[in-house]
């Protein structure tokens, strides 16, 4: 004869899952093992986690819409795929670059000759 099932409030499990509590944390609060949670409440936990993610996304979106520039940038990068484009500009012409490279080679050659 097996022991009777422990009464566990599924709504509490769902709310804790929505807060992204670990399985161990949920188990400690409701007084059961992780195995029991996985066996009896897998769907409830999955639903709770989904609700928590949606609530967080909603809050982030609302914060951005209210004018929080940092949140706007973060959401643009993470949800819209935007990236920061880094442009490099130089005032040095191609001719100057070639001249500098030539001078560097000459200096390296002179130093090599001095060492011998």
C-alpha positions in Angstrom: 0.0 0.0 0.0 1.5 3.3 -1.0 1.4 6.4 1.2 -1.3 9.1 0.5 -0.4 11.9 -1.9 0.7 15.1 -0.2 -1.6 18.0 -0.8 0.3 20.6 -2.8 -1.3 23.8 -4.0 -0.8 23.9 -7.8 -1.4 27.7 -7.9 1.5 28.3 -5.5 3.7 26.1 -7.7 2.6 28.0 -10.8 3.2 31.4 -9.1 6.7 30.4 -7.9 7.5 29.0 -11.4 6.4 32.4 -12.9 8.9 34.1 -10.6 11.5 31.7 -12.2 12.2 29.9 -8.9 14.3 26.8 -9.2 12.7 23.4 -8.8 14.6 23.1 -5.5 13.2 26.4 -4.3 9.7 25.5 -5.2 10.1 22.1 -3.5 11.2 23.7 -0.3 8.3 26.2 -0.2 5.6 23.6 -0.9 7.3 20.8 1.0 8.0 18.2 -1.6 10.9 16.8 -3.6 12.0 17.9 -7.1 10.9 14.4 -8.3 7.4 15.0 -7.1 7.3 18.4 -8.8 8.5 16.9 -12.0 6.1 14.0 -11.8 2.9 15.9 -10.8 3.4 19.5 -11.8 5.5 19.5 -15.0 2.7 21.2 -17.1 1.9 23.7 -14.3 5.5 24.7 -14.0 5.9 25.1 -17.8 2.8 27.3 -17.9 4.0 29.3 -14.9 7.4 29.9 -16.5 5.7 31.0 -19.7 3.5 33.4 -17.9 6.5 34.9 -16.0 8.4 35.5 -19.2 5.4 37.2 -20.9 4.9 39.4 -17.8 8.6 40.4 -17.8 8.5 41.1 -21.6 5.4 43.2 -21.1 7.0 45.2 -18.3 10.1 45.8 -20.4 8.1 46.9 -23.4 6.0 49.3 -21.2 9.2 50.7 -19.7 10.6 51.3 -23.2 7.4 52.9 -24.5 7.3 55.1 -21.4 10.6 56.6 -22.7 13.4 54.6 -21.0 16.1 54.9 -23.6 18.3 52.2 -22.1 15.4 49.7 -22.4 14.6 50.9 -25.9 18.2 50.2 -27.0 18.3 46.8 -25.2 15.0 45.7 -26.7 16.1 46.9 -30.2 19.2 44.8 -30.0 17.6 41.7 -28.5 14.2 41.6 -30.1 14.8 43.4 -33.4 18.3 42.2 -34.0 19.8 45.7 -34.2 23.6 46.1 -33.7 25.9 49.0 -33.2 27.8 49.7 -36.4 31.3 50.9 -35.7 32.7 53.1 -38.4 36.4 53.7 -38.5 37.6 56.9 -40.3 41.1 58.0 -40.9 42.4 61.3 -42.2 45.5 59.5 -43.5 45.5 59.1 -47.3 46.6 55.9 -49.1 49.8 57.6 -50.2 50.7 58.6 -46.6 50.0 55.1 -45.4 52.3 53.7 -48.1 55.0 56.3 -47.2 54.8 55.3 -43.5 55.0 51.6 -44.3 58.1 52.3 -46.5 59.7 54.3 -43.8 59.0 51.6 -41.2 60.6 49.0 -43.5 63.7 51.2 -44.1 64.1 51.7 -40.3 63.8 48.0 -39.7 66.4 47.4 -42.4 68.8 50.0 -40.8 68.3 48.5 -37.4 69.0 45.0 -38.7 72.3 46.3 -40.3 73.3 48.0 -37.1 73.0 44.8 -35.2 75.3 42.9 -37.5 
